[in-house]
Amino acid sequence: MRARFVMSEVGIGLRRNLTMTFAVIVTVATSLSLLGFGLLSNSQVGVMKDYWYDKIEVSIYLCGDLSEAPSCSAGKITIPQKDQIEQDLKAIPVVQNVFYESQADAFKRFQERFKDSAIAQNVTPDQLPESFRVKLKDPTQFAVIESAFSGRPGVDVVQDQRAILEKFFRLLNVLRNGALFIGLISVLTAALLISNTIRIAAFNRRRETGVMKLVGASSFSIQLPFLLESIFSAIFGWAVALGLLSGFKVLIDQRVAPLLTFTRFFGWDAVWIASLQLLAVGLFVAALASLITLRRFVKV
């Protein structure tokens, strides 16, 4: 079968069902865009986890004048206790680095973090505790530090920053899964619309296909133009979705990233990988929906 004849049939079919073709393109573009946003959300969660987990520290707050923990009943931590804690920390294999932060250092960091807030004016250095900030080789080994220093004389509290981040990432995971679910549902909707479009196209061209059957055309030659129509529509929809995802990335780079400098965002590589995944999904769904519909409504 000549390629020129097939392409002419495809062109005729697309023009004849212009409204339905446009609806398919818009639906595919919307569904792939939603699924793409879900994939990019997944990439963003991964980037943020890698970025923040690498910065996670265990904070060991030391007893001060205002501490009320039972381990602080003897009052403010002494210099020998402080030196012993630091020595013991450095001897633990899972510890990568140990940083001591005095009350003055804690106050300076607090002022920098909350410089635009009224709360910064109501806090004095003596209200902030001394601490050891411990970076672990493996952030999941917090229990080793907690068991060794929690409740120890001179130690007020042992805080794991990972526990705080886990709550945040659980929320992000819910939002990501929701975006992926909506995207998959919309892809299913696109598949149903493609199937319905093929049915309408097959009905409108039943005379042409009837003639082809009479002259002995194979099932493949009759069904191929319909299949290519749905595939071309899916490709056009994918191109629109790619444009939307690229625009979303540009928006993040130019508008969002300069405002949220405390974290990282997914790169262009994530956009290209997601676009290839979306192209594969779009082609698979279009081909599958078309083949199932054609086997039922276009028979030889």
RATA-V732139 format. One line per field, one symbol per residue. burial: b if it has 24 or more other ideal C-beta (glycine too) atoms within 12 Angstrom, else e. A space follows every 10 residues. Layout:
burial = ???
//
This chain:
burial = eeeeebeebb eebbeebeeb bebbbbbbbb bbbbbbbbbb bbbbbbbbbe ebbeebbbbb bbbbeebebe bbeeeebeee bbeebbeebe ebebbeebeb bebeebeeeb eeeeeeeeee eeeeeeebbb bbbbbbeebe ebebbbebbb ebbbbbbbbb bbeebeeebe ebeeebeebb eebeebbebb bbbbbbbbbb bbeebeebbe ebeeeeeeee bbbbbbbbbb bbbbbbbbeb bbebbeebbe ebeeeeeeee eeebbbeeeb beebbebbbe bbbebbbbbb bebbeebbee
//
